[in-house]
Amino acid sequence: MSAPIVIALPFTSLWLVQNSPARRVPSHGTDLWGERYAIDFIGVDARRRTAAQRDWRTVFATEPAERFFAFGRAILSPVDGIVVEVHDGEIDHVARRSQLALVPYALGQSARVRRGVEAIAGNFLTVKLDGREAFVVLVHLRAGSIRVSPGEKVTTGQPIGECGNSGNSTQPHLHLQVMDSPDLSRASGLPMQFRRYRESARGTTHFQIRESGVPAEGAVVEPLHVGVAESGR
């Protein structure tokens, strides 16, 4: 296995880690679509809630994507590089926390796979890392939010879009992975680590500083960008 590619967390504030390669590989249960080492992040508040509101729709129906903290949060470039592909125009779906609403969605999974990359990834953006034959893709972006175009140079921390709920997504979140090809239909996933962040493990409120690593499943993370205090909480 090649050495992990070290990148920055592509956001500010607090995010909950799901489908982490620190728990298992392949992290999403498949090597398709370059997902071997992929990771998901869901925006949360200081109480680890994904949304401020819960009502009858949470239990029995779908919910507006705008209800969730992640929806519309700024997504930043995790690397210095060149944008090689942008896909926009996919709708942002309603969100589904209800098991009743998740059942029909799950039954439609095979149809989404048959539709191909766009139905799975939704709106996405792919960047080739400077000096490496490696590509990072940011997936499920908000419709109409992507700010950059193919061929454009981006730098780490530059705003490039917003978190959405497009593609194969039941709740607004960011899916990120590093690959050996920009073609999601044939890419192989590459291992990655994130630099300088703090992490609060599942079931705790204390944050520990990580100079680099892969956050644990269920942890809450916050990048240590300039201006973020480094003391524990």
C-alpha positions, 0 to 999 in steps of 0.5 A, spaced: 500 500 500 502 506 498 503 512 503 497 516 505 496 522 501 496 528 506 490 533 505 486 538 509 479 538 512 475 541 507 471 545 511 470 549 518 466 548 524 464 541 527 463 535 523 461 528 525 465 522 521 461 517 518 464 511 514 471 512 516 477 508 513 479 508 520 474 503 522 474 498 515 476 498 508 473 498 504 470 504 508 463 504 504 463 496 503 465 497 496 471 498 491 467 501 486 467 508 484 474 509 487 471 509 494 476 504 498 478 509 502 472 514 502 470 518 508 463 522 509 462 528 514 456 531 516 455 538 519 453 538 526 452 543 532 456 543 539 451 538 541 452 533 536 446 534 532 445 534 525 439 539 525 436 543 530 429 541 529 425 534 530 418 533 529 413 528 526 416 528 519 423 526 522 419 520 524 414 518 519 416 522 512 422 526 509 424 533 511 427 539 507 434 539 506 435 546 509 433 543 516 440 540 516 446 544 519 451 541 513 446 544 508 449 550 505 456 550 509 462 552 505 466 547 502 474 548 501 479 546 497 483 540 501 489 541 496 493 545 492 491 543 485 488 544 478 480 543 477 479 537 472 472 536 472 466 539 475 459 536 474 453 540 477 445 540 475 443 535 479 437 536 484 438 536 492 434 531 495 429 531 501 432 528 507 430 522 510 432 520 517 425 516 518 426 509 517 419 509 513 422 514 508 428 510 507 425 504 505 423 506 498 429 510 497 433 503 498 429 500 493 431 505 488 439 504 489 439 499 483 436 504 479 441 509 481 447 505 480 444 504 473 444 511 471 451 512 473 456 516 476 452 522 476 446 519 480 451 516 485 455 522 486 450 528 484 454 535 484 461 534 484 468 537 483 475 533 482 482 536 483 488 534 481 493 535 486 500 539 484 506 534 483 502 528 484 498 523 479 492 523 484 485 526 484 481 528 490 473 529 489 468 532 493 461 529 492 454 531 494 455 538 493 449 543 493 446 545 486 449 551 483 454 552 488 460 550 485 465 556 484 470 554 480 471 551 473 475 546 469 482 548 468 482 553 474 488 553 479 485 552 486 489 553 493 488 549 500 482 553 504 479 556 498 472 556 498 469 552 492 462 550 493 457 548 498 455 542 502 448 539 499 444 533 498 445 531 491 446 524 488 446 518 493 445 522 499 439 521 504 442 527 509 446 533 507 453 531 508 460 531 504 463 525 501 471 525 500 476 521 497 482 520 493 483 516 487 489 514 482 484 517 476 479 522 475 474 517 472 470 515 477 467 509 473 474 506 473 478 509 479 482 506 484 481 509 491 488 511 495 489 512 502 489 519 505 490 522 512 488 529 514 493 534 517 492 539 523 485 538 526 482 536 533 478 530 534 472 528 539 471 521 540 464 518 540 461 519 547 466 524 549 466 532 549 474 532 550 478 534 544 485 532 542 489 535 537 492 531 531 497 533 527 495 528 522 491 522 521 484 519 519 478 521 524 475 515 528 468 513 526 463 517 530 468 522 532 467 530 531 472 533 528 474 541 527 480 543 523 485 547 526 485 553 521 488 559 522 485 563 528 482 556 531 484 556 538 488 549 540 486 548 547 481 542 549 474 543 550 
